[in-house]
């Protein structure tokens, strides 16, 4: 069976935002290393720029839930995202307390998003196990 | 919820893939409904009933 249209759109969007992320990150870092690098509002804008494609990827995953026209597949995707979100919150909470007790090092906040993407993979395997 | 999908499909000599194609869903979805792992929504149940020319309660049965 060919890939459904909603999965094709999802793949194109993830790929597009992925390429956009690499471009934005490399570009923003290159600009920030220049002697004429912007300060103030410009620096804020430049720092936020690489985050935008990541926000796009999050939107892509939730858009997949809206666009999936096969209700059983949509059920599996929702299950996958809920498992991923639950695991991410649990791990982030435990890590936060470990940080408070100075047992582990502080990590940047965006690592939560990276973890969530990894947990989407784990959630997919759990949701589709015996599905 | 039990259902008679497998029997109805066999009577027409349709594979799960054939039924999936007629319903516009994946083969995995047909399998999940057929084996009782997933109960379809009312709109999908109506589509299934319409395809077989039967009433919903003639396909889906209470446990």
N, CA and C atoms of all chains as a GROMACS GRO file, in nm:
protein
  582
    1UNK      N    1   0.085  -0.120   0.000
    1UNK     CA    2   0.000   0.000   0.000
    1UNK      C    3   0.088   0.125   0.000
    2UNK      N    4   0.062   0.223  -0.090
    2UNK     CA    5   0.145   0.344  -0.092
    2UNK      C    6   0.130   0.426   0.035
    3UNK      N    7   0.229   0.512   0.059
    3UNK     CA    8   0.225   0.595   0.180
    3UNK      C    9   0.104   0.689   0.173
    4UNK      N   10   0.022   0.695   0.279
    4UNK     CA   11  -0.094   0.785   0.276
    4UNK      C   12  -0.052   0.931   0.261
    5UNK      N   13  -0.143   1.012   0.205
    5UNK     CA   14  -0.112   1.153   0.179
    5UNK      C   15  -0.072   1.227   0.307
    6UNK      N   16  -0.140   1.196   0.419
    6UNK     CA   17  -0.107   1.268   0.544
    6UNK      C   18   0.035   1.236   0.590
    7UNK      N   19   0.084   1.111   0.563
    7UNK     CA   20   0.221   1.074   0.602
    7UNK      C   21   0.324   1.140   0.509
    8UNK      N   22   0.284   1.155   0.381
    8UNK     CA   23   0.375   1.222   0.286
    8UNK      C   24   0.394   1.368   0.327
    9UNK      N   25   0.281   1.433   0.362
    9UNK     CA   26   0.289   1.574   0.406
    9UNK      C   27   0.375   1.584   0.532
   10UNK      N   28   0.356   1.491   0.625
   10UNK     CA   29   0.433   1.488   0.750
   10UNK      C   30   0.583   1.476   0.719
   11UNK      N   31   0.618   1.382   0.630
   11UNK     CA   32   0.759   1.360   0.597
   11UNK      C   33   0.822   1.483   0.533
   12UNK      N   34   0.750   1.544   0.439
   12UNK     CA   35   0.802   1.666   0.373
   12UNK      C   36   0.821   1.778   0.474
   13UNK      N   37   0.726   1.793   0.564
   13UNK     CA   38   0.736   1.901   0.664
   13UNK      C   39   0.852   1.878   0.759
   14UNK      N   40   0.868   1.754   0.808
   14UNK     CA   41   0.979   1.724   0.900
   14UNK      C   42   1.113   1.748   0.830
   15UNK      N   43   1.122   1.702   0.705
   15UNK     CA   44   1.245   1.721   0.628
   15UNK      C   45   1.272   1.870   0.605
   16UNK      N   46   1.167   1.943   0.568
   16UNK     CA   47   1.180   2.087   0.542
   16UNK      C   48   1.223   2.163   0.666
   17UNK      N   49   1.156   2.136   0.778
   17UNK     CA   50   1.194   2.204   0.903
   17UNK      C   51   1.333   2.161   0.950
   18UNK      N   52   1.369   2.035   0.924
   18UNK     CA   53   1.502   1.986   0.962
   18UNK      C   54   1.612   2.061   0.887
   19UNK      N   55   1.592   2.076   0.756
   19UNK     CA   56   1.690   2.149   0.674
   19UNK      C   57   1.695   2.295   0.715
   20UNK      N   58   1.577   2.350   0.742
   20UNK     CA   59   1.566   2.490   0.785
   20UNK      C   60   1.640   2.511   0.918
   21UNK      N   61   1.628   2.413   1.008
   21UNK     CA   62   1.695   2.420   1.139
   21UNK      C   63   1.847   2.427   1.121
   22UNK      N   64   1.900   2.338   1.037
   22UNK     CA   65   2.045   2.335   1.013
   22UNK      C   66   2.090   2.471   0.957
   23UNK      N   67   2.015   2.521   0.857
   23UNK     CA   68   2.049   2.650   0.796
   23UNK      C   69   2.045   2.764   0.896
   24UNK      N   70   1.939   2.768   0.977
   24UNK     CA   71   1.922   2.876   1.076
   24UNK      C   72   2.032   2.870   1.183
   25UNK      N   73   2.062   2.748   1.229
   25UNK     CA   74   2.163   2.732   1.335
   25UNK      C   75   2.301   2.774   1.286
   26UNK      N   76   2.339   2.721   1.170
   26UNK     CA   77   2.471   2.753   1.113
   26UNK      C   78   2.480   2.904   1.085
   27UNK      N   79   2.375   2.960   1.025
   27UNK     CA   80   2.372   3.102   0.993
   27UNK      C   81   2.379   3.190   1.118
   28UNK      N   82   2.297   3.156   1.218
   28UNK     CA   83   2.293   3.237   1.341
   28UNK      C   84   2.427   3.233   1.415
   29UNK      N   85   2.487   3.114   1.423
   29UNK     CA   86   2.618   3.101   1.490
   29UNK      C   87   2.725   3.179   1.415
   30UNK      N   88   2.719   3.171   1.281
   30UNK     CA   89   2.818   3.244   1.200
   30UNK      C   90   2.806   3.394   1.221
   31UNK      N   91   2.685   3.444   1.224
   31UNK     CA   92   2.662   3.589   1.242
   31UNK      C   93   2.706   3.633   1.382
   32UNK      N   94   2.674   3.550   1.483
   32UNK     CA   95   2.706   3.588   1.621
   32UNK      C   96   2.857   3.593   1.647
   33UNK      N   97   2.936   3.526   1.561
   33UNK     CA   98   3.082   3.524   1.579
   33UNK      C   99   3.148   3.644   1.511
   34UNK      N  100   3.071   3.719   1.436
   34UNK     CA  101   3.128   3.834   1.364
   34UNK      C  102   3.144   3.954   1.458
   35UNK      N  103   3.243   4.042   1.429
   35UNK     CA  104   3.261   4.161   1.514
   35UNK      C  105   3.139   4.254   1.509
   36UNK      N  106   3.065   4.246   1.399
   36UNK     CA  107   2.948   4.331   1.382
   36UNK      C  108   2.817   4.261   1.426
   37UNK      N  109   2.834   4.153   1.501
   37UNK     CA  110   2.716   4.076   1.545
   37UNK      C  111   2.617   4.168   1.616
   38UNK      N  112   2.488   4.147   1.590
   38UNK     CA  113   2.388   4.235   1.652
   38UNK      C  114   2.383   4.220   1.804
   39UNK      N  115   2.339   4.324   1.868
   39UNK     CA  116   2.319   4.320   2.015
   39UNK      C  117   2.174   4.357   2.042
   40UNK      N  118   2.134   4.346   2.166
   40UNK     CA  119   1.998   4.385   2.206
   40UNK      C  120   1.893   4.301   2.137
   41UNK      N  121   1.794   4.369   2.080
   41UNK     CA  122   1.680   4.298   2.018
   41UNK      C  123   1.728   4.207   1.903
   42UNK      N  124   1.827   4.255   1.827
   42UNK     CA  125   1.881   4.177   1.715
   42UNK      C  126   1.940   4.046   1.763
   43UNK      N  127   2.011   4.049   1.874
   43UNK     CA  128   2.072   3.927   1.930
   43UNK      C  129   1.963   3.831   1.977
   44UNK      N  130   1.857   3.888   2.034
   44UNK     CA  131   1.743   3.805   2.078
   44UNK      C  132   1.681   3.734   1.957
   45UNK      N  133   1.661   3.810   1.852
   45UNK     CA  134   1.602   3.755   1.730
   45UNK      C  135   1.688   3.644   1.671
   46UNK      N  136   1.818   3.667   1.670
   46UNK     CA  137   1.912   3.570   1.615
   46UNK      C  138   1.915   3.442   1.700
   47UNK      N  139   1.905   3.459   1.832
   47UNK     CA  140   1.907   3.343   1.922
   47UNK      C  141   1.779   3.260   1.907
   48UNK      N  142   1.668   3.329   1.882
   48UNK     CA  143   1.539   3.258   1.870
   48UNK      C  144   1.524   3.190   1.734
   49UNK      N  145   1.594   3.243   1.633
   49UNK     CA  146   1.581   3.193   1.495
   49UNK      C  147   1.593   3.041   1.483
   50UNK      N  148   1.698   2.975   1.539
   50UNK     CA  149   1.708   2.829   1.523
   50UNK      C  150   1.597   2.753   1.597
   51UNK      N  151   1.534   2.818   1.693
   51UNK     CA  152   1.427   2.750   1.769
   51UNK      C  153   1.299   2.739   1.685
   52UNK      N  154   1.280   2.833   1.592
   52UNK     CA  155   1.155   2.837   1.516
   52UNK      C  156   1.130   2.709   1.434
   53UNK      N  157   1.232   2.656   1.360
   53UNK     CA  158   1.204   2.531   1.288
   53UNK      C  159   1.172   2.414   1.381
   54UNK      N  160   1.228   2.418   1.503
   54UNK     CA  161   1.197   2.311   1.601
   54UNK      C  162   1.050   2.322   1.642
   55UNK      N  163   1.005   2.447   1.661
   55UNK     CA  164   0.863   2.469   1.691
   55UNK      C  165   0.779   2.417   1.573
   56UNK      N  166   0.831   2.438   1.452
   56UNK     CA  167   0.764   2.386   1.332
   56UNK      C  168   0.752   2.234   1.334
   57UNK      N  169   0.856   2.168   1.384
   57UNK     CA  170   0.853   2.020   1.393
   57UNK      C  171   0.747   1.975   1.494
   58UNK      N  172   0.737   2.047   1.605
   58UNK     CA  173   0.635   2.013   1.705
   58UNK      C  174   0.496   2.031   1.642
   59UNK      N  175   0.478   2.142   1.572
   59UNK     CA  176   0.350   2.169   1.502
   59UNK      C  177   0.321   2.056   1.403
   60UNK      N  178   0.425   2.009   1.331
   60UNK     CA  179   0.409   1.902   1.231
   60UNK      C  180   0.353   1.775   1.295
   61UNK      N  181   0.404   1.743   1.415
   61UNK     CA  182   0.358   1.621   1.482
   61UNK      C  183   0.211   1.635   1.523
   62UNK      N  184   0.173   1.752   1.575
   62UNK     CA  185   0.033   1.770   1.615
   62UNK      C  186  -0.058   1.782   1.492
   63UNK      N  187  -0.003   1.837   1.384
   63UNK     CA  188  -0.080   1.848   1.259
   63UNK      C  189  -0.109   1.708   1.202
   64UNK      N  190  -0.016   1.616   1.224
   64UNK     CA  191  -0.034   1.478   1.179
   64UNK      C  192  -0.160   1.417   1.243
   65UNK      N  193  -0.180   1.449   1.370
   65UNK     CA  194  -0.299   1.397   1.440
   65UNK      C  195  -0.426   1.452   1.374
   66UNK      N  196  -0.422   1.579   1.337
   66UNK     CA  197  -0.540   1.643   1.275
   66UNK      C  198  -0.565   1.585   1.136
   67UNK      N  199  -0.457   1.562   1.060
   67UNK     CA  200  -0.472   1.526   0.919
   67UNK      C  201  -0.487   1.375   0.893
   68UNK      N  202  -0.451   1.291   0.990
   68UNK     CA  203  -0.461   1.145   0.969
   68UNK      C  204  -0.608   1.108   0.948
   69UNK      N  205  -0.640   1.060   0.828
   69UNK     CA  206  -0.782   1.031   0.799
   69UNK      C  207  -0.817   0.884   0.820
   70UNK      N  208  -0.720   0.807   0.871
   70UNK     CA  209  -0.745   0.668   0.908
   70UNK      C  210  -0.755   0.668   1.060
   71UNK      N  211  -0.876   0.647   1.112
   71UNK     CA  212  -0.898   0.670   1.256
   71UNK      C  213  -0.818   0.576   1.346
   72UNK      N  214  -0.790   0.454   1.302
   72UNK     CA  215  -0.711   0.365   1.386
   72UNK      C  216  -0.565   0.413   1.392
   73UNK      N  217  -0.515   0.458   1.277
   73UNK     CA  218  -0.379   0.513   1.274
   73UNK      C  219  -0.371   0.639   1.360
   74UNK      N  220  -0.475   0.722   1.353
   74UNK     CA  221  -0.479   0.843   1.436
   74UNK      C  222  -0.478   0.806   1.584
   75UNK      N  223  -0.553   0.702   1.620
   75UNK     CA  224  -0.556   0.653   1.758
   75UNK      C  225  -0.415   0.612   1.803
   76UNK      N  226  -0.343   0.542   1.714
   76UNK     CA  227  -0.207   0.498   1.748
   76UNK      C  228  -0.112   0.618   1.762
   77UNK      N  229  -0.129   0.718   1.675
   77UNK     CA  230  -0.042   0.837   1.683
   77UNK      C  231  -0.067   0.913   1.813
   78UNK      N  232  -0.196   0.928   1.849
   78UNK     CA  233  -0.230   0.997   1.974
   78UNK      C  234  -0.169   0.924   2.093
   79UNK      N  235  -0.181   0.790   2.091
   79UNK     CA  236  -0.124   0.707   2.197
   79UNK      C  237   0.027   0.728   2.205
   80UNK      N  238   0.091   0.730   2.087
   80UNK     CA  239   0.237   0.749   2.077
   80UNK      C  240   0.278   0.884   2.137
   81UNK      N  241   0.206   0.991   2.102
   81UNK     CA  242   0.241   1.126   2.150
   81UNK      C  243   0.216   1.136   2.301
   82UNK      N  244   0.108   1.074   2.349
   82UNK     CA  245   0.081   1.078   2.494
   82UNK      C  246   0.186   1.002   2.573
   83UNK      N  247   0.228   0.886   2.522
   83UNK     CA  248   0.334   0.809   2.590
   83UNK      C  249   0.462   0.893   2.593
   84UNK      N  250   0.496   0.953   2.478
   84UNK     CA  251   0.618   1.036   2.468
   84UNK      C  252   0.612   1.154   2.565
   85UNK      N  253   0.498   1.219   2.572
   85UNK     CA  254   0.483   1.336   2.660
   85UNK      C  255   0.495   1.294   2.806
   86UNK      N  256   0.429   1.184   2.841
   86UNK     CA  257   0.435   1.134   2.979
   86UNK      C  258   0.577   1.097   3.020
   87UNK      N  259   0.646   1.023   2.932
   87UNK     CA  260   0.783   0.982   2.963
   87UNK      C  261   0.875   1.104   2.975
   88UNK      N  262   0.857   1.201   2.885
   88UNK     CA  263   0.941   1.322   2.887
   88UNK      C  264   0.921   1.399   3.017
   89UNK      N  265   0.794   1.418   3.056
   89UNK     CA  266   0.766   1.491   3.181
   89UNK      C  267   0.824   1.418   3.301
   90UNK      N  268   0.812   1.285   3.300
   90UNK     CA  269   0.864   1.206   3.412
   90UNK      C  270   1.016   1.219   3.422
   91UNK      N  271   1.083   1.202   3.308
   91UNK     CA  272   1.230   1.210   3.308
   91UNK      C  273   1.276   1.351   3.345
   92UNK      N  274   1.209   1.454   3.289
   92UNK     CA  275   1.247   1.593   3.317
   92UNK      C  276   1.227   1.625   3.466
   93UNK      N  277   1.120   1.572   3.524
   93UNK     CA  278   1.094   1.596   3.667
   93UNK      C  279   1.203   1.532   3.754
   94UNK      N  280   1.234   1.406   3.725
   94UNK     CA  281   1.338   1.335   3.802
   94UNK      C  282   1.472   1.408   3.786
   95UNK      N  283   1.503   1.446   3.661
   95UNK     CA  284   1.629   1.517   3.634
   95UNK      C  285   1.634   1.650   3.710
   96UNK      N  286   1.522   1.720   3.714
   96UNK     CA  287   1.515   1.848   3.785
   96UNK      C  288   1.549   1.834   3.933
   97UNK      N  289   1.495   1.728   3.994
   97UNK     CA  290   1.524   1.707   4.136
   97UNK      C  291   1.670   1.666   4.157
   98UNK      N  292   1.723   1.588   4.063
   98UNK     CA  293   1.865   1.550   4.072
   98UNK      C  294   1.953   1.674   4.062
   99UNK      N  295   1.911   1.770   3.978
   99UNK     CA  296   1.983   1.898   3.966
   99UNK      C  297   1.976   1.975   4.099
  100UNK      N  298   1.856   1.978   4.157
  100UNK     CA  299   1.836   2.050   4.285
  100UNK      C  300   1.927   1.997   4.395
  101UNK      N  301   1.948   1.865   4.392
  101UNK     CA  302   2.033   1.803   4.494
  101UNK      C  303   2.180   1.797   4.450
  102UNK      N  304   2.208   1.868   4.339
  102UNK     CA  305   2.343   1.880   4.284
  102UNK      C  306   2.410   1.745   4.258
  103UNK      N  307   2.328   1.652   4.209
  103UNK     CA  308   2.381   1.519   4.177
  103UNK      C  309   2.413   1.507   4.029
  104UNK      N  310   2.351   1.593   3.948
  104UNK     CA  311   2.380   1.596   3.803
  104UNK      C  312   2.397   1.742   3.762
  105UNK      N  313   2.455   1.759   3.643
  105UNK     CA  314   2.477   1.896   3.593
  105UNK      C  315   2.351   1.955   3.534
  106UNK      N  316   2.340   2.087   3.537
  106UNK     CA  317   2.229   2.156   3.472
  106UNK      C  318   2.240   2.138   3.322
  107UNK      N  319   2.126   2.118   3.258
  107UNK     CA  320   2.127   2.107   3.111
  107UNK      C  321   2.038   2.218   3.054
  108UNK      N  322   2.066   2.262   2.930
  108UNK     CA  323   1.982   2.365   2.869
  108UNK      C  324   1.836   2.319   2.860
  109UNK      N  325   1.745   2.413   2.873
  109UNK     CA  326   1.602   2.382   2.872
  109UNK      C  327   1.555   2.313   2.745
  110UNK      N  328   1.617   2.346   2.630
  110UNK     CA  329   1.569   2.286   2.504
  110UNK      C  330   1.598   2.137   2.494
  111UNK      N  331   1.678   2.086   2.589
  111UNK     CA  332   1.702   1.941   2.588
  111UNK      C  333   1.574   1.864   2.612
  112UNK      N  334   1.475   1.929   2.676
  112UNK     CA  335   1.345   1.865   2.699
  112UNK      C  336   1.280   1.831   2.565
  113UNK      N  337   1.293   1.923   2.469
  113UNK     CA  338   1.235   1.901   2.336
  113UNK      C  339   1.307   1.787   2.264
  114UNK      N  340   1.439   1.786   2.275
  114UNK     CA  341   1.518   1.678   2.214
  114UNK      C  342   1.475   1.544   2.273
  115UNK      N  343   1.459   1.544   2.406
  115UNK     CA  344   1.415   1.422   2.476
  115UNK      C  345   1.276   1.380   2.427
  116UNK      N  346   1.187   1.478   2.410
  116UNK     CA  347   1.050   1.449   2.364
  116UNK      C  348   1.052   1.384   2.226
  117UNK      N  349   1.138   1.436   2.136
  117UNK     CA  350   1.149   1.375   2.003
  117UNK      C  351   1.199   1.230   2.014
  118UNK      N  352   1.295   1.208   2.103
  118UNK     CA  353   1.346   1.071   2.122
  118UNK      C  354   1.235   0.981   2.177
  119UNK      N  355   1.156   1.037   2.271
  119UNK     CA  356   1.047   0.960   2.332
  119UNK      C  357   0.934   0.933   2.233
  120UNK      N  358   0.922   1.018   2.130
  120UNK     CA  359   0.823   0.993   2.023
  120UNK      C  360   0.857   0.859   1.955
  121UNK      N  361   0.987   0.835   1.938
  121UNK     CA  362   1.032   0.707   1.881
  121UNK      C  363   0.997   0.591   1.973
  122UNK      N  364   1.028   0.609   2.101
  122UNK     CA  365   0.998   0.504   2.200
  122UNK      C  366   0.846   0.482   2.206
  123UNK      N  367   0.772   0.592   2.210
  123UNK     CA  368   0.625   0.586   2.217
  123UNK      C  369   0.567   0.513   2.097
  124UNK      N  370   0.627   0.534   1.980
  124UNK     CA  371   0.581   0.468   1.858
  124UNK      C  372   0.595   0.317   1.869
  125UNK      N  373   0.709   0.275   1.923
  125UNK     CA  374   0.734   0.131   1.938
  125UNK      C  375   0.635   0.070   2.038
  126UNK      N  376   0.611   0.141   2.149
  126UNK     CA  377   0.519   0.089   2.252
  126UNK      C  378   0.375   0.086   2.197
  127UNK      N  379   0.334   0.198   2.133
  127UNK     CA  380   0.196   0.208   2.083
  127UNK      C  381   0.167   0.104   1.975
  128UNK      N  382   0.269   0.071   1.895
  128UNK     CA  383   0.246  -0.021   1.783
  128UNK      C  384   0.280  -0.166   1.816
  129UNK      N  385   0.328  -0.187   1.938
  129UNK     CA  386   0.358  -0.323   1.980
  129UNK      C  387   0.227  -0.400   1.990
  130UNK      N  388   0.215  -0.503   1.913
  130UNK     CA  389   0.093  -0.587   1.905
  130UNK      C  390  -0.027  -0.510   1.851
  131UNK      N  391  -0.006  -0.397   1.787
  131UNK     CA  392  -0.120  -0.319   1.734
  131UNK      C  393  -0.175  -0.384   1.608
  132UNK      N  394  -1.613  -0.549   2.161
  132UNK     CA  395  -1.727  -0.572   2.072
  132UNK      C  396  -1.689  -0.676   1.966
  133UNK      N  397  -1.774  -0.778   1.952
  133UNK     CA  398  -1.748  -0.880   1.849
  133UNK      C  399  -1.798  -0.830   1.714
  134UNK      N  400  -1.747  -0.892   1.609
  134UNK     CA  401  -1.798  -0.854   1.476
  134UNK      C  402  -1.786  -0.972   1.379
  135UNK      N  403  -1.859  -0.961   1.269
  135UNK     CA  404  -1.862  -1.068   1.169
  135UNK      C  405  -1.782  -1.031   1.044
  136UNK      N  406  -1.692  -0.937   1.059
  136UNK     CA  407  -1.618  -0.886   0.943
  136UNK      C  408  -1.543  -0.995   0.867
  137UNK      N  409  -1.476  -1.083   0.942
  137UNK     CA  410  -1.393  -1.186   0.879
  137UNK      C  411  -1.480  -1.278   0.792
  138UNK      N  412  -1.596  -1.316   0.845
  138UNK     CA  413  -1.689  -1.405   0.772
  138UNK      C  414  -1.743  -1.333   0.648
  139UNK      N  415  -1.786  -1.210   0.667
  139UNK     CA  416  -1.842  -1.132   0.556
  139UNK      C  417  -1.739  -1.111   0.445
  140UNK      N  418  -1.617  -1.090   0.488
  140UNK     CA  419  -1.507  -1.069   0.394
  140UNK      C  420  -1.479  -1.199   0.317
  141UNK      N  421  -1.478  -1.310   0.391
  141UNK     CA  422  -1.451  -1.440   0.328
  141UNK      C  423  -1.561  -1.476   0.228
  142UNK      N  424  -1.685  -1.444   0.261
  142UNK     CA  425  -1.798  -1.472   0.170
  142UNK      C  426  -1.779  -1.403   0.034
  143UNK      N  427  -1.715  -1.288   0.039
  143UNK     CA  428  -1.692  -1.211  -0.085
  143UNK      C  429  -1.553  -1.237  -0.145
  144UNK      N  430  -1.478  -1.324  -0.078
  144UNK     CA  431  -1.343  -1.358  -0.121
  144UNK      C  432  -1.252  -1.233  -0.125
  145UNK      N  433  -1.269  -1.149  -0.025
  145UNK     CA  434  -1.187  -1.028  -0.017
  145UNK      C  435  -1.075  -1.051   0.085
  146UNK      N  436  -0.958  -1.002   0.054
  146UNK     CA  437  -0.849  -1.003   0.153
  146UNK      C  438  -0.868  -0.881   0.244
  147UNK      N  439  -0.790  -0.875   0.350
  147UNK     CA  440  -0.796  -0.756   0.438
  147UNK      C  441  -0.757  -0.632   0.359
  148UNK      N  442  -0.660  -0.650   0.268
  148UNK     CA  443  -0.615  -0.539   0.184
  148UNK      C  444  -0.727  -0.489   0.092
  149UNK      N  445  -0.806  -0.584   0.036
  149UNK     CA  446  -0.918  -0.546  -0.051
  149UNK      C  447  -1.019  -0.461   0.026
  150UNK      N  448  -1.052  -0.510   0.146
  150UNK     CA  449  -1.151  -0.438   0.228
  150UNK      C  450  -1.096  -0.300   0.268
  151UNK      N  451  -0.967  -0.298   0.304
  151UNK     CA  452  -0.904  -0.171   0.343
  151UNK      C  453  -0.913  -0.069   0.229
  152UNK      N  454  -0.886  -0.117   0.108
  152UNK     CA  455  -0.889  -0.028  -0.009
  152UNK      C  456  -1.029   0.026  -0.032
  153UNK      N  457  -1.129  -0.061  -0.019
  153UNK     CA  458  -1.269  -0.019  -0.039
  153UNK      C  459  -1.314   0.082   0.066
  154UNK      N  460  -1.257   0.069   0.187
  154UNK     CA  461  -1.296   0.160   0.296
  154UNK      C  462  -1.207   0.285   0.304
  155UNK      N  463  -1.097   0.281   0.230
  155UNK     CA  464  -1.003   0.394   0.234
  155UNK      C  465  -0.926   0.402   0.364
  156UNK      N  466  -0.897   0.285   0.424
  156UNK     CA  467  -0.817   0.281   0.547
  156UNK      C  468  -0.702   0.182   0.526
  157UNK      N  469  -0.613   0.168   0.626
  157UNK     CA  470  -0.500   0.078   0.610
  157UNK      C  471  -0.540  -0.067   0.641
  158UNK      N  472  -0.460  -0.160   0.591
  158UNK     CA  473  -0.487  -0.302   0.618
  158UNK      C  474  -0.473  -0.330   0.768
  159UNK      N  475  -0.378  -0.260   0.830
  159UNK     CA  476  -0.357  -0.275   0.974
  159UNK      C  477  -0.483  -0.236   1.052
  160UNK      N  478  -0.553  -0.134   1.002
  160UNK     CA  479  -0.676  -0.088   1.068
  160UNK      C  480  -0.786  -0.193   1.054
  161UNK      N  481  -0.797  -0.253   0.935
  161UNK     CA  482  -0.898  -0.359   0.913
  161UNK      C  483  -0.870  -0.474   1.009
  162UNK      N  484  -0.742  -0.511   1.019
  162UNK     CA  485  -0.703  -0.621   1.108
  162UNK      C  486  -0.738  -0.590   1.254
  163UNK      N  487  -0.712  -0.465   1.295
  163UNK     CA  488  -0.741  -0.427   1.435
  163UNK      C  489  -0.891  -0.433   1.464
  164UNK      N  490  -0.972  -0.393   1.367
  164UNK     CA  491  -1.118  -0.398   1.386
  164UNK      C  492  -1.165  -0.543   1.387
  165UNK      N  493  -1.116  -0.619   1.290
  165UNK     CA  494  -1.157  -0.759   1.275
  165UNK      C  495  -1.125  -0.842   1.399
  166UNK      N  496  -1.009  -0.818   1.458
  166UNK     CA  497  -0.967  -0.897   1.574
  166UNK      C  498  -1.018  -0.840   1.706
  167UNK      N  499  -1.097  -0.733   1.698
  167UNK     CA  500  -1.158  -0.676   1.818
  167UNK      C  501  -1.063  -0.590   1.901
  168UNK      N  502  -0.946  -0.557   1.844
  168UNK     CA  503  -0.852  -0.471   1.919
  168UNK      C  504  -0.899  -0.326   1.918
  169UNK      N  505  -0.978  -0.293   1.818
  169UNK     CA  506  -1.023  -0.154   1.803
  169UNK      C  507  -1.169  -0.152   1.757
  170UNK      N  508  -1.250  -0.074   1.827
  170UNK     CA  509  -1.391  -0.057   1.787
  170UNK      C  510  -1.401   0.068   1.700
  171UNK      N  511  -1.456   0.053   1.579
  171UNK     CA  512  -1.462   0.170   1.489
  171UNK      C  513  -1.560   0.275   1.539
  172UNK      N  514  -1.539   0.397   1.492
  172UNK     CA  515  -1.633   0.505   1.523
  172UNK      C  516  -1.764   0.477   1.452
  173UNK      N  517  -1.868   0.549   1.489
  173UNK     CA  518  -1.999   0.530   1.426
  173UNK      C  519  -1.994   0.560   1.275
  174UNK      N  520  -1.928   0.672   1.232
  174UNK     CA  521  -1.921   0.696   1.087
  174UNK      C  522  -1.853   0.582   1.010
  175UNK      N  523  -1.744   0.526   1.067
  175UNK     CA  524  -1.676   0.416   0.997
  175UNK      C  525  -1.762   0.290   1.000
  176UNK      N  526  -1.830   0.266   1.111
  176UNK     CA  527  -1.919   0.150   1.120
  176UNK      C  528  -2.030   0.160   1.015
  177UNK      N  529  -2.082   0.281   0.994
  177UNK     CA  530  -2.184   0.302   0.890
  177UNK      C  531  -2.128   0.274   0.751
  178UNK      N  532  -2.003   0.318   0.728
  178UNK     CA  533  -1.939   0.294   0.597
  178UNK      C  534  -1.922   0.144   0.573
  179UNK      N  535  -1.882   0.071   0.678
  179UNK     CA  536  -1.863  -0.074   0.667
  179UNK      C  537  -1.998  -0.140   0.638
  180UNK      N  538  -2.101  -0.098   0.712
  180UNK     CA  539  -2.235  -0.156   0.694
  180UNK      C  540  -2.287  -0.130   0.552
  181UNK      N  541  -2.263  -0.008   0.506
  181UNK     CA  542  -2.308   0.031   0.372
  181UNK      C  543  -2.238  -0.055   0.265
  182UNK      N  544  -2.109  -0.077   0.286
  182UNK     CA  545  -2.031  -0.156   0.190
  182UNK      C  546  -2.084  -0.299   0.178
  183UNK      N  547  -2.121  -0.355   0.293
  183UNK     CA  548  -2.172  -0.494   0.292
  183UNK      C  549  -2.324  -0.500   0.270
  184UNK      N  550  -2.388  -0.385   0.263
  184UNK     CA  551  -2.533  -0.381   0.242
  184UNK      C  552  -2.610  -0.439   0.360
  185UNK      N  553  -2.558  -0.417   0.478
  185UNK     CA  554  -2.622  -0.470   0.600
  185UNK      C  555  -2.640  -0.358   0.702
  186UNK      N  556  -2.718  -0.388   0.807
  186UNK     CA  557  -2.732  -0.292   0.917
  186UNK      C  558  -2.611  -0.309   1.010
  187UNK      N  559  -2.577  -0.202   1.082
  187UNK     CA  560  -2.460  -0.208   1.172
  187UNK      C  561  -2.471  -0.326   1.270
  188UNK      N  562  -2.591  -0.345   1.326
  188UNK     CA  563  -2.607  -0.451   1.428
  188UNK      C  564  -2.600  -0.592   1.368
  189UNK      N  565  -2.601  -0.601   1.236
  189UNK     CA  566  -2.583  -0.732   1.172
  189UNK      C  567  -2.435  -0.764   1.156
  190UNK      N  568  -2.352  -0.664   1.175
  190UNK     CA  569  -2.205  -0.684   1.163
  190UNK      C  570  -2.138  -0.680   1.300
  191UNK      N  571  -2.177  -0.580   1.379
  191UNK     CA  572  -2.116  -0.564   1.512
  191UNK      C  573  -2.213  -0.613   1.619
  192UNK      N  574  -2.161  -0.698   1.707
  192UNK     CA  575  -2.245  -0.761   1.808
  192UNK      C  576  -2.195  -0.728   1.948
  193UNK      N  577  -2.290  -0.720   2.041
  193UNK     CA  578  -2.252  -0.694   2.179
  193UNK      C  579  -2.178  -0.815   2.235
  194UNK      N  580  -2.080  -0.792   2.323
  194UNK     CA  581  -2.003  -0.902   2.384
  194UNK      C  582  -2.095  -0.995   2.462
   0.00000   0.00000   0.00000
